[in-house]
Amino acid sequence: MFEYLDDVATLQKEIKLDLAYGLTGKTAIHPTQVPTIEAAYAVDVEDYEMARALSDQTAPAVFRMHNAMCEVATHQQWGAGILNRQRCYGVNDALSLKEYAEQSF
């Protein structure tokens, strides 16, 4: 639960910590907090892509994606959780710093 009504920055930080510790929910004390909470639970594009690849029945047992090793037997449960969050909260399509730097303006 987050008790402060007008401290969105701290709420966002707290949710990031919650997610890092594996917590999967947040209690809002005011309806204005709900959009911030739901936005924080949206999954990153790279996590979503990796989770989809892990759930592919034709995926090799171990593969490389986004410069990380993916092992289906080890990471499949993580991937299922990411896909479930994506169904509930969507995908955070914000550009990474590298992608932003590569944009031509």
N, C-alpha and C positions, 0 to 999 in steps of 0.2 A: 504494500500500500504506500502511496505517496501523499503526504498530508498537506503539501503546500500548493496553493491554487495558482499562483502567478510566477512560478519558477520553472519555466519550460526547459531551460538549459540543464538544470540539475536533474530534472525528470529524465531527460534524454540520456544523461551520463549514467544514472541509476539503472535504466533499462539495459544499456549496453553491458553493464556489470552483471545484471541478472542473467542476460543471455550467455555471457561468458561462463557463468557458474551453472548453466544448464537449466535455469528456471524458465518456465514456459507460460507464465501469465503475470499480469499486473492488475491490481485492484485500483480503480480510479475512484476518487471521492467526489469528483465533479465531472459532468458531461463534457466540459471543455478540454479535459485531459485525454479523452478517448482518441481523437485523431492523432495526437502525438504518440500515444502508446501503439496504436495500430500501424502507424508509419514506421516505427522502430522495429516492429516484428516482420516487416516485409523483408524478403531474403535478397541477398546480393546476387547479381546476375551470374557471377562465376560459381557461387555455391549452388545455384539452381541448375546450371549447366552440368556441374559435376554430379549432382544428385540424380539427374536424369540419366547420365551416362552409367552411373552405378546400378541403376534399376533396369538397364537394358539387358535382356536375356542373352544377347549375343556378345556382351562385353567380355574381354579377356579377364582372367583372374586378377591380373595386376596390369595397370596401364598408367601412363603419364598424362596429366591434363593440367593446364594453367601452372606449369612448372612445379607440380606436386605429384607424388606417387599416390595412386588410388588402388586400394586392394578391396575387391568386392566383398569378400568374407568379413573383413574388418570394418569397412566403412558403410556397409549397406544399411544398417540401422540409422546411422547419422543421416544418410541420404533420404531415407523414408521420412524422418522428422522434418528435413528441409522441404520436401515435397508437400508435406501436410501443412507446414507454415505458409508455403506459397499458395496453396489452395485457399487458405483463410485470409491472408494479408497481401498477396501479390508479390511482385518482384520490384525491388528497388533498382530502377534503371538509371540511376545517377552514374555519370562517367567517373572512372577511376582517375587519379592524378595523371597516370601515364596516358590514358586515352584522351584526357583533356589537353595535355601537352602536344599530342599528335594531331589535334584538330587544326585545320587551316581556316583562318578568319579573313 
